[in-house]
């Protein structure tokens, strides 16, 4: 997964020029000219760093910084301004900004800091060796999906992955690549929804020097960089018909031209695509090419939302706690029982990504053995506090029953072993079983 940088500035030209520079350095980039769009981008994407202007309409940079850090404290933020003041710099550092740059930017200095941040973040990610590990599941439907991935991975067949945002489409694409014969070759991701159509074409196919205003040098596109490997086109449903036709040609003829070029470039790649949209509805509305759809969907994988995988929520929660324990050097044993209950009742509209982000923040702020209500972001704590008492007690009793039955199952009915699994005494286990009628 590439290091992803979000640029937030109401000046479009600033976003575009900085995005071009950072992409040339190998980073994935997104941009927002309206600061109100940032919250939705944070829910949809895994952002590593935000470069943010201080002075913007709608909401100021300092207020946006506070909101970002409240949402996800692990995201690095660097502030940029054309109107530097000591007060702004002090406020930015107070609320968690790593640095404060003035315009015009000293690019070598900025790039050096970004390189250091990226190296540290990517080193943290290496704590998990297997990129498919987040597909851990006990859900029967997900087990079928894992078998489909195992069968599809060794082939070169195109795969279309569908599902809501945050369900793990990129994780599934990673698994397909790393279980394939191309595992040691490039895996290149492109977010088709993050760039305007003209910039997306340049990103995909590259351009020659002078192809358009600002094209001061030739640049390889993602299809060229992915040669002999895998290209993952995320949010394919947001692609224009014009770009769709060019993608179709790459699939059919295995070649393309850079923008402004005439030389055909051959490519040998596997294409994996994903979308959170209903492509069949787009086909009916003539917003997606039928011939391209059938080319891309030789194998289709649909990832269910987390609310339909209730049996996986606590399993994933335990995995993420262990994962972030390693990254942040913590020794948190798990979730407090009221939080475990809440996690199973919550709808998780942001799916696995929301659960992951929730637990990363909780691990960072937790100073106890277990994660309680106080370690959760305010939106979750408020939901727990406003639960009706009778609903809570009934669900809490149900959860206790499930936990004890699971321990008894694992111990093959041997109560002493079950008590050891639950880390309670045999007397406590007997009392709870009696109370719950087990």
C-alpha positions as CSV (number, residue, x, y, z in Angstrom):
1,X,0.0,0.0,0.0
2,X,1.7,3.3,-1.1
3,X,2.2,6.2,1.3
4,X,-0.8,8.5,0.7
5,X,-0.7,12.2,1.0
6,X,-3.8,14.5,1.1
7,X,-3.4,18.1,-0.1
8,X,-5.9,20.6,1.3
9,X,-5.7,24.0,-0.2
10,X,-8.4,26.3,-1.8
11,X,-5.9,27.1,-4.6
12,X,-6.4,24.4,-7.2
13,X,-3.1,25.2,-9.0
14,X,-1.2,24.7,-5.7
15,X,-2.8,21.3,-5.3
16,X,-2.1,20.2,-8.8
17,X,1.5,21.3,-8.9
18,X,2.3,19.8,-5.5
19,X,0.4,16.6,-6.4
20,X,2.5,16.2,-9.6
21,X,5.7,16.7,-7.7
22,X,4.8,14.2,-5.0
23,X,3.6,11.5,-7.5
24,X,7.0,11.9,-9.3
25,X,8.5,11.0,-5.9
26,X,6.4,7.8,-5.8
27,X,3.7,8.9,-3.4
28,X,-0.1,8.4,-3.9
29,X,-1.8,11.8,-3.7
30,X,-5.4,13.1,-3.2
31,X,-6.5,16.7,-3.0
32,X,-9.4,18.8,-1.7
33,X,-10.0,22.4,-2.5
34,X,-12.9,22.5,-0.1
35,X,-11.9,21.7,3.5
36,X,-15.5,20.3,4.1
37,X,-14.6,17.4,1.8
38,X,-11.8,16.2,4.1
39,X,-14.0,14.2,6.6
40,X,-15.4,12.0,3.8
41,X,-12.0,11.4,2.3
42,X,-10.7,10.3,5.7
43,X,-13.6,7.7,5.9
44,X,-12.9,6.5,2.3
45,X,-9.1,6.4,2.2
46,X,-6.2,5.5,4.4
47,X,-4.4,8.8,4.6
48,X,-0.9,8.9,6.0
49,X,-0.1,12.6,5.8
50,X,-2.0,15.8,5.2
51,X,-0.4,19.0,3.8
52,X,-2.9,21.7,4.8
53,X,-3.2,25.4,4.2
54,X,-3.9,27.5,7.3
55,X,-6.2,30.1,5.6
56,X,-9.2,28.7,3.8
57,X,-12.9,29.5,3.4
58,X,-15.6,27.6,5.2
59,X,-13.3,26.3,8.0
60,X,-9.9,27.5,9.0
61,X,-6.8,25.3,8.9
62,X,-6.4,25.2,12.7
63,X,-10.0,24.1,13.2
64,X,-9.6,21.5,10.5
65,X,-6.4,20.3,12.2
66,X,-8.3,19.8,15.5
67,X,-11.0,17.8,13.7
68,X,-8.5,15.6,11.9
69,X,-6.6,14.8,15.1
70,X,-9.8,14.1,16.9
71,X,-10.9,11.7,14.1
72,X,-7.5,9.9,13.7
73,X,-4.6,11.0,15.8
74,X,-2.2,8.8,13.8
75,X,-2.4,11.0,10.7
76,X,0.6,13.3,10.3
77,X,-0.2,16.9,9.5
78,X,2.0,19.6,8.1
79,X,0.6,23.1,7.9
80,X,1.3,25.5,5.0
81,X,0.6,29.2,4.8
82,X,1.2,32.3,2.8
83,X,0.4,34.5,5.8
84,X,2.8,33.3,8.6
85,X,2.2,34.5,12.1
86,X,3.8,33.4,15.4
87,X,0.3,32.8,16.8
88,X,-0.7,30.4,13.9
89,X,2.6,28.5,14.3
90,X,2.1,28.1,18.0
91,X,-1.5,27.0,17.6
92,X,-0.6,24.5,14.9
93,X,2.1,22.8,17.0
94,X,-0.2,22.9,20.0
95,X,-2.9,20.9,18.2
96,X,-0.6,18.3,16.7
97,X,0.9,19.6,13.5
98,X,4.4,18.3,12.9
99,X,5.7,21.4,11.1
100,X,4.8,24.8,9.7
101,X,5.9,25.8,6.2
102,X,5.5,29.2,4.6
103,X,4.9,29.9,0.9
104,X,6.7,29.9,-1.4
105,X,7.7,26.4,-0.2
106,X,11.2,25.3,0.3
107,X,10.7,22.0,-1.6
108,X,13.9,20.2,-0.8
109,X,13.3,20.7,2.9
110,X,9.6,19.7,2.6
111,X,10.5,16.6,0.6
112,X,13.2,15.5,3.0
113,X,10.7,15.6,5.9
114,X,8.1,13.7,3.9
115,X,10.6,11.0,3.0
116,X,11.4,10.6,6.7
117,X,7.8,10.4,7.7
118,X,7.0,7.9,4.9
119,X,10.0,5.7,5.8
120,X,8.8,5.6,9.5
121,X,5.2,4.9,8.6
122,X,6.1,2.1,6.1
123,X,8.3,0.5,8.7
124,X,5.4,0.4,11.1
125,X,3.3,-1.3,8.5
126,X,5.8,-4.0,8.0
127,X,4.8,-5.3,11.5
128,X,2.3,-7.3,9.5
129,X,4.2,-9.5,7.0
130,X,1.2,-11.0,5.2
131,X,-0.9,-8.4,3.3
132,X,-3.9,-10.8,3.3
133,X,-3.9,-11.1,7.1
134,X,-6.8,-8.6,7.5
135,X,-9.0,-11.1,5.7
136,X,-9.2,-13.2,8.8
137,X,-12.7,-14.4,9.3
138,X,-15.0,-17.1,10.8
139,X,-17.9,-15.9,8.7
140,X,-19.2,-18.6,6.3
141,X,-19.7,-16.2,3.4
142,X,-16.2,-14.7,3.9
143,X,-14.7,-18.2,4.0
144,X,-16.2,-18.8,0.5
145,X,-14.6,-15.6,-0.7
146,X,-11.2,-16.6,0.6
147,X,-11.5,-19.8,-1.4
148,X,-12.4,-17.8,-4.5
149,X,-9.3,-15.6,-3.9
150,X,-7.1,-18.7,-3.5
151,X,-8.4,-20.2,-6.8
152,X,-8.3,-16.9,-8.8
153,X,-4.8,-15.7,-7.6
154,X,-2.6,-18.1,-9.7
155,X,-4.4,-17.0,-12.9
156,X,-4.0,-13.9,-15.0
157,X,-7.8,-13.4,-15.2
158,X,-9.2,-9.9,-14.5
159,X,-11.0,-9.7,-11.2
160,X,-13.8,-7.2,-10.2
161,X,-14.2,-6.6,-6.5
162,X,-17.4,-5.0,-5.3
163,X,-18.6,-3.8,-1.9
164,X,-19.2,-0.7,0.3
165,X,-16.3,1.6,1.2
166,X,-14.1,0.1,3.9
167,X,-15.0,-3.5,3.4
168,X,-11.5,-4.5,2.4
169,X,-11.4,-4.3,-1.4
170,X,-7.8,-3.2,-1.5
171,X,-6.8,-5.9,1.0
172,X,-8.5,-8.5,-1.3
173,X,-6.6,-7.1,-4.3
174,X,-3.4,-7.3,-2.4
175,X,-4.0,-10.9,-1.5
176,X,-4.8,-11.7,-5.1
177,X,-1.4,-10.2,-6.2
178,X,0.7,-11.7,-3.4
179,X,-0.7,-15.2,-3.9
180,X,0.0,-15.0,-7.6
181,X,3.1,-15.8,-9.7
182,X,3.5,-12.0,-10.0
183,X,4.0,-11.5,-6.3
184,X,7.6,-10.2,-6.6
185,X,6.6,-7.8,-9.4
186,X,5.0,-4.3,-9.0
187,X,1.5,-3.8,-7.5
188,X,0.3,-0.4,-8.5
189,X,-2.9,1.1,-7.1
190,X,-4.8,4.0,-8.8
191,X,-7.8,5.7,-7.2
192,X,-10.0,6.6,-10.2
193,X,-12.2,8.8,-8.1
194,X,-9.5,11.0,-6.8
195,X,-8.4,12.7,-10.0
196,X,-10.2,14.7,-12.7
197,X,-10.5,12.9,-16.0
198,X,-7.6,14.7,-17.8
199,X,-5.3,14.1,-14.8
200,X,-6.4,10.5,-14.5
201,X,-5.4,9.8,-18.2
202,X,-2.0,11.3,-17.5
203,X,-1.7,9.2,-14.3
204,X,-2.7,6.0,-16.1
205,X,-0.9,6.4,-19.5
206,X,1.8,8.9,-18.8
207,X,2.7,11.9,-21.0
208,X,5.4,13.2,-23.3
209,X,7.1,16.5,-22.7
210,X,4.9,19.3,-24.0
211,X,1.8,17.2,-24.2
212,X,-0.1,19.8,-22.3
213,X,0.5,23.0,-20.3
214,X,2.8,22.1,-17.3
215,X,4.1,18.9,-18.9
216,X,7.8,20.0,-18.7
217,X,9.2,16.5,-18.9
218,X,8.1,13.1,-20.0
219,X,6.5,10.9,-17.3
220,X,5.7,7.2,-17.2
221,X,2.1,6.3,-16.4
222,X,0.8,3.6,-14.0
223,X,0.3,1.1,-16.8
224,X,3.9,1.4,-17.7
225,X,5.1,1.2,-14.1
226,X,3.0,-1.9,-13.5
227,X,4.4,-3.9,-16.4
228,X,4.9,-7.6,-15.6
229,X,2.9,-7.0,-12.3
230,X,-0.6,-6.0,-11.3
231,X,-2.5,-2.8,-11.6
232,X,-5.4,-2.2,-9.2
233,X,-8.0,0.3,-10.5
234,X,-10.0,1.4,-7.5
235,X,-13.4,3.0,-7.9
236,X,-13.7,2.1,-11.5
237,X,-17.3,3.2,-11.5
238,X,-16.2,6.8,-11.3
239,X,-14.3,6.6,-14.6
240,X,-15.5,8.6,-17.7
241,X,-16.6,6.8,-20.8
242,X,-13.6,8.3,-22.7
243,X,-11.1,6.8,-20.2
244,X,-13.1,3.5,-20.2
245,X,-12.6,3.1,-23.9
246,X,-8.8,3.6,-23.5
247,X,-8.7,1.0,-20.7
248,X,-10.6,-1.4,-23.0
249,X,-8.0,-1.0,-25.7
250,X,-5.2,-1.8,-23.2
251,X,-7.0,-5.0,-22.2
252,X,-7.7,-6.0,-25.9
253,X,-4.4,-5.1,-27.5
254,X,-2.0,-4.9,-24.5
255,X,-0.6,-1.6,-25.6
256,X,-1.2,2.1,-25.3
257,X,0.4,5.5,-26.1
258,X,1.4,8.2,-23.6
259,X,-0.5,11.5,-23.9
260,X,1.1,13.5,-26.7
261,X,2.9,10.5,-28.0
262,X,2.7,8.3,-31.0
263,X,4.8,5.3,-30.0
264,X,2.8,2.3,-28.9
265,X,4.0,0.9,-25.5
266,X,3.4,-2.9,-24.9
267,X,2.4,-3.9,-21.4
268,X,2.0,-7.3,-19.7
269,X,-0.2,-6.7,-16.6
270,X,-3.0,-8.2,-14.6
271,X,-5.9,-5.9,-14.1
272,X,-7.9,-6.0,-10.8
273,X,-10.7,-3.4,-10.4
274,X,-13.0,-2.4,-7.6
275,X,-16.0,-0.2,-7.0
276,X,-18.6,0.6,-4.4
277,X,-21.1,1.5,-7.1
278,X,-23.7,-0.8,-8.7
279,X,-22.2,-1.2,-12.2
280,X,-25.3,-2.9,-13.5
281,X,-27.3,0.3,-12.8
282,X,-24.5,2.3,-14.5
283,X,-24.8,-0.1,-17.5
284,X,-28.5,0.5,-17.7
285,X,-27.9,4.2,-17.6
286,X,-25.2,3.9,-20.3
287,X,-22.6,5.4,-17.9
288,X,-20.4,2.3,-18.1
289,X,-19.4,0.4,-21.2
290,X,-20.9,-3.0,-21.4
291,X,-17.9,-4.5,-23.3
292,X,-15.5,-3.2,-20.6
293,X,-17.7,-4.6,-17.8
294,X,-17.6,-8.1,-19.2
295,X,-13.9,-7.9,-19.8
296,X,-13.3,-6.8,-16.2
297,X,-15.7,-9.2,-14.5
298,X,-14.3,-12.5,-15.6
299,X,-14.2,-13.3,-11.9
300,X,-16.3,-11.2,-9.5
301,X,-15.9,-11.0,-5.7
302,X,-18.5,-9.2,-3.6
303,X,-17.3,-8.3,0.0
304,X,-20.2,-8.0,2.4
305,X,-20.5,-5.1,4.8
306,X,-19.3,-5.6,8.4
307,X,-22.8,-5.4,9.8
308,X,-23.5,-8.7,7.9
309,X,-20.4,-10.2,9.5
310,X,-21.3,-9.8,13.2
311,X,-19.3,-13.0,14.0
312,X,-16.1,-11.3,12.7
313,X,-16.3,-8.0,14.6
314,X,-14.6,-9.2,17.9
315,X,-12.2,-11.4,15.9
316,X,-11.1,-8.4,13.9
317,X,-11.0,-6.2,17.0
318,X,-8.6,-8.6,18.7
319,X,-6.5,-8.7,15.6
320,X,-6.3,-4.9,15.3
321,X,-5.5,-4.5,19.0
322,X,-2.6,-7.0,18.7
323,X,-1.5,-5.2,15.5
324,X,-1.4,-1.7,17.1
325,X,0.1,-3.1,20.3
326,X,3.2,-4.0,18.2
327,X,3.3,-0.6,16.4
328,X,2.8,1.6,19.5
329,X,4.6,-0.6,22.0
330,X,1.6,-1.2,24.1
331,X,0.4,-4.2,26.1
332,X,-3.4,-3.9,25.9
333,X,-5.2,-7.2,26.6
334,X,-8.5,-6.4,24.8
335,X,-11.8,-4.6,25.1
336,X,-13.8,-4.1,28.3
337,X,-17.0,-6.1,28.3
338,X,-19.3,-3.1,27.8
339,X,-17.2,-2.1,24.8
340,X,-17.3,-5.6,23.4
341,X,-21.1,-5.5,23.6
342,X,-21.3,-2.1,21.9
343,X,-19.0,-3.2,19.1
344,X,-21.3,-6.1,18.2
345,X,-24.4,-3.9,18.2
346,X,-22.9,-1.0,16.2
347,X,-23.7,-0.9,12.5
348,X,-20.2,0.2,11.4
349,X,-21.2,2.2,8.4
350,X,-17.5,2.6,7.5
351,X,-17.0,-1.1,7.8
352,X,-13.6,-2.7,8.6
353,X,-11.8,0.6,7.9
354,X,-13.9,2.3,10.5
355,X,-13.3,-0.5,13.0
356,X,-9.5,-0.3,12.3
357,X,-9.4,3.5,12.8
358,X,-11.5,3.3,15.9
359,X,-9.1,0.9,17.5
360,X,-5.9,2.6,16.4
361,X,-7.1,5.7,18.2
362,X,-8.2,3.7,21.2
363,X,-4.8,1.9,21.5
364,X,-2.9,5.2,21.2
365,X,-4.9,6.8,24.1
366,X,-5.3,3.7,26.3
367,X,-3.3,3.7,29.5
368,X,-5.1,0.7,31.1
369,X,-5.0,-3.0,30.5
370,X,-8.3,-2.9,28.6
371,X,-9.9,-0.4,26.2
372,X,-12.9,1.2,27.8
373,X,-15.5,3.9,26.9
374,X,-13.0,6.7,27.8
375,X,-10.5,5.5,25.1
376,X,-13.1,5.6,22.3
377,X,-13.7,8.7,20.1
378,X,-16.5,10.9,21.4
379,X,-19.0,9.7,18.8
380,X,-18.8,6.1,20.1
381,X,-18.7,7.0,23.8
382,X,-21.9,9.1,23.3
383,X,-23.7,6.1,21.6
384,X,-22.8,3.8,24.5
385,X,-23.9,6.3,27.1
386,X,-27.3,6.8,25.4
387,X,-28.1,3.1,25.2
388,X,-31.4,2.1,27.0
389,X,-30.6,0.2,30.2
390,X,-32.8,-2.7,29.5
391,X,-31.4,-3.1,25.9
392,X,-27.9,-3.0,27.4
393,X,-28.6,-5.5,30.1
394,X,-30.2,-8.0,27.7
395,X,-27.5,-7.7,25.1
396,X,-24.8,-7.9,27.8
397,X,-26.3,-11.1,29.1
398,X,-26.4,-12.5,25.6
399,X,-22.8,-11.6,25.0
400,X,-21.8,-13.3,28.3
401,X,-23.6,-16.4,27.2
402,X,-21.8,-16.4,23.8
403,X,-18.4,-15.9,25.4
404,X,-18.9,-18.8,27.9
405,X,-20.3,-21.1,25.3
406,X,-17.4,-20.4,23.0
407,X,-14.9,-21.2,25.8
408,X,-16.7,-24.4,26.6
409,X,-16.6,-25.3,22.9
410,X,-12.9,-24.7,22.8
411,X,-12.2,-26.7,26.0
412,X,-14.5,-29.6,24.7
413,X,-16.7,-29.1,27.8
414,X,-13.9,-29.2,30.4
415,X,-14.9,-26.5,32.8
416,X,-11.5,-26.0,34.3
417,X,-10.0,-25.4,30.9
418,X,-12.9,-23.1,30.0
419,X,-12.2,-21.1,33.2
420,X,-8.5,-20.8,32.3
421,X,-9.5,-19.6,28.8
422,X,-11.7,-16.9,30.3
423,X,-9.1,-16.1,32.9
424,X,-11.6,-16.5,35.7
425,X,-11.9,-19.0,38.6
426,X,-14.0,-22.2,38.3
427,X,-16.4,-20.8,41.0
428,X,-17.0,-17.7,39.0
429,X,-17.6,-19.7,35.9
430,X,-20.1,-22.0,37.7
431,X,-21.9,-18.9,39.1
432,X,-22.2,-17.3,35.7
433,X,-23.4,-20.5,34.1
434,X,-26.0,-20.9,36.8
435,X,-27.2,-17.3,36.3
436,X,-27.4,-17.7,32.5
437,X,-29.0,-21.1,32.7
438,X,-26.2,-22.9,30.9
